[in-house]
Amino acid sequence: MPLHVAVATRAFKRYSTYVGATLAGIFTNCVFGVILCFVYLEVWGANPDAGGYDASDAVTYVWLGQAMIMTVAVWGGGSPDDLAERIRSGDVVIDLYRPVGILGWYLSADLGRAAYHLLTRGLAPTVVGGLLFDLRYPADPLTWLVLLAAVPVAVTVSFGLRMLASLTAFWLLDDVGPRMLLGFAALFFSGLTVPLVILPGGLRELAMALPWATFLQVPADIWLGKRTGLEVVEGLAFMGGWAVVLLAACAWVLHRAERRVVVQGG
């Protein structure tokens, strides 16, 4: 554990060096957040209870989405991309020789990255949104604790998906295609484009069962009080279940991929 904490800490410090990029990202999140809020207000003005949300729920959802974009790396990035580059260069052999598992190492790095983005590109836009719009906040302190537990699980699910895409580099030698497909799927099925709760019946049920629902929709429903009591437990179990399944899949693919490592022709 001390090693993994150190890896996470170094990842946090690494991303904290890009102050200019962080400030530009915060500005971008705020601009898009404002634009989406006005769009959502028009939609909910025409249909005040769409998906069981009211207008305040809708604009709150917008800023939660802006906070989670970089935290869960909706469009990819983070430590799995670093691994993909090391696979292409052959440097992955150094990772295989380390006396620590690759998954644990890169997951720790990604959690450190996520922590930095949550405290910067997550917190700052939410504060701006709270100043500009009437947002809804959890009244129960327990809900805040549940959310603190849910965010790293969401990051882990995202990590599992991104890692699977990166591991295809062992076979394809280039993971750009899988990462692009993953990004398109995440953009829609995470609920970032529109809340999953307003999708039509069958499509909504499908989207809510897929791992991308853990990125935003499930945490947002907990924040907004749409999940209470046993439903909160079910939501966390859903997220944790996908995290376990995806990490297990990564471990299996990585085990198969180790046989394909070729360095200097050997």
Secondary structure, DSSP 8 states (H G I E B T S, - for coil): -HHHHHHHHHHHHHHHT-HHHHHHHHHHHHHHHHHHHHHHHHHHHHSTTGGG--HHHHHHHHHHHHHHHHHTTTT--SHHHHHHHHHHHTTHHHHHHSSS-HHHHHHHHHHHHHHHHIIIIIHHHHHHHHHHS------SHHHHHHHHHHHHHHHHHHHHHHHHHHHTHHHHS--HHHHHHHHHHHHHHTSSSS-GGGS-HHHHHHHHHSGGGGTTHHHHHHHTTSS-THHHHHHHHHHHHHHHHHHHHHHHHHHHHGGG--STT-
